Amino acid sequence: MGKPKRFVVVVDDDESVSRAIKRLLRSIGIAAETFASGDVFLDVLSSMPSYRPDFIILDVQMPGLNGLEVQRRLSGSGTPVIFITAHDDIGVREQALAGGAVAFLQKPFDDELFIKTIRTALEEGGRS
């Protein structure tokens, strides 16, 4: 039996961003599922205990729960988080990284940097 395919969750309220990230991940052999809100993602996570992505890509600003709140609710799960945002605020960046995020990227990000960040997160198992 082969190695199981890597699986990532993308939580972003901008559908075009989610589609682009999903396509980029697929190009490097990583399966992705997208969610338009943190609320929906957390509902799926709590209703399916076996649902465990390798890591989560979270937008900071979304309707309902923002990315930082989703990160807080995931605290202790051991699931690595990579933040993406169009609004780079140093305080938010510091809060995300202090909460255990493995990376914090500003949109629009360079595809090569994004792929390198993803590979590093997978290689390190999300530990930085």
C-alpha positions in Angstrom: 0.0 0.0 0.0 1.3 3.5 -0.9 1.7 6.4 1.4 -1.6 8.2 2.1 -2.1 11.4 0.2 -1.6 14.6 2.2 -4.8 16.4 3.0 -5.2 20.1 3.8 -8.2 22.3 4.7 -8.5 25.8 3.4 -10.8 28.2 5.3 -11.4 31.4 3.4 -14.6 33.4 2.7 -13.2 34.4 -0.7 -14.2 31.6 -3.1 -11.7 32.6 -5.8 -8.8 32.5 -3.3 -9.9 29.1 -2.0 -10.1 27.7 -5.6 -6.7 29.1 -6.5 -5.1 27.6 -3.3 -6.8 24.2 -3.9 -5.5 24.2 -7.5 -2.0 25.1 -6.4 -2.0 22.4 -3.7 -3.3 19.8 -6.2 -0.4 20.7 -8.5 2.0 19.5 -5.9 0.1 16.4 -5.0 -1.9 17.6 -2.0 -5.6 17.1 -1.7 -7.6 20.0 -0.3 -11.1 20.7 1.0 -12.4 24.3 1.2 -14.7 25.9 3.7 -16.2 29.4 3.4 -16.3 30.0 7.1 -14.6 29.0 10.3 -18.0 28.1 11.8 -18.8 25.5 9.1 -15.3 24.0 9.3 -15.5 23.6 13.1 -18.9 22.1 12.8 -17.5 19.4 10.4 -14.5 18.9 12.7 -16.7 18.3 15.8 -19.2 16.1 14.0 -16.5 13.8 12.5 -13.8 12.9 15.0 -11.8 11.1 12.3 -11.6 14.2 10.1 -8.0 15.3 10.6 -6.3 17.3 8.0 -2.5 17.4 7.9 -2.7 21.2 8.4 -5.1 24.1 8.0 -4.8 27.3 5.9 -6.8 30.0 7.6 -7.8 33.4 6.4 -7.6 36.0 9.2 -10.7 38.1 8.4 -13.9 36.2 7.8 -17.6 36.7 8.7 -18.5 34.9 11.9 -15.5 33.4 13.6 -12.3 35.0 12.4 -9.1 33.0 11.8 -7.6 33.8 15.2 -10.7 32.5 17.0 -10.7 29.3 14.9 -7.0 28.9 15.8 -7.9 29.3 19.5 -10.6 26.7 19.3 -8.2 24.3 17.6 -5.6 24.8 20.4 -4.3 21.5 21.7 -5.4 19.6 18.6 -1.8 19.4 17.2 -3.0 20.5 13.8 -0.6 23.0 12.3 -2.1 26.3 11.0 -0.8 28.6 8.2 -2.5 32.0 8.1 -3.2 34.0 5.0 -4.5 37.6 5.0 -4.9 40.6 2.8 -4.6 42.9 5.9 -1.1 42.5 7.4 -1.4 43.8 10.9 1.7 43.3 13.1 -0.5 42.7 16.2 -2.5 40.0 14.4 0.6 38.4 13.0 2.2 38.3 16.5 -1.0 36.9 18.0 -1.2 34.2 15.3 2.4 33.1 15.7 2.2 33.2 19.5 -0.8 30.9 19.1 1.3 28.4 17.3 0.9 29.2 13.6 3.7 27.8 11.5 3.5 30.7 9.0 1.7 34.0 8.2 1.5 35.0 4.6 0.1 38.2 3.1 -2.2 38.0 0.1 -1.4 38.1 -2.7 1.5 35.8 -2.0 4.0 34.4 -4.4 3.1 30.8 -5.5 6.7 29.6 -5.0 6.9 31.0 -1.5 3.5 29.5 -0.7 4.6 26.0 -2.0 7.9 26.3 0.0 5.9 27.2 3.1 3.5 24.2 2.6 6.4 21.8 2.0 8.3 23.1 5.1 5.1 22.7 7.2 4.6 19.1 6.0 8.3 18.1 6.4 8.4 19.5 9.9 5.1 18.0 10.8 3.9 21.5 11.6 6.6 22.1 14.2 8.7 25.2 13.9 
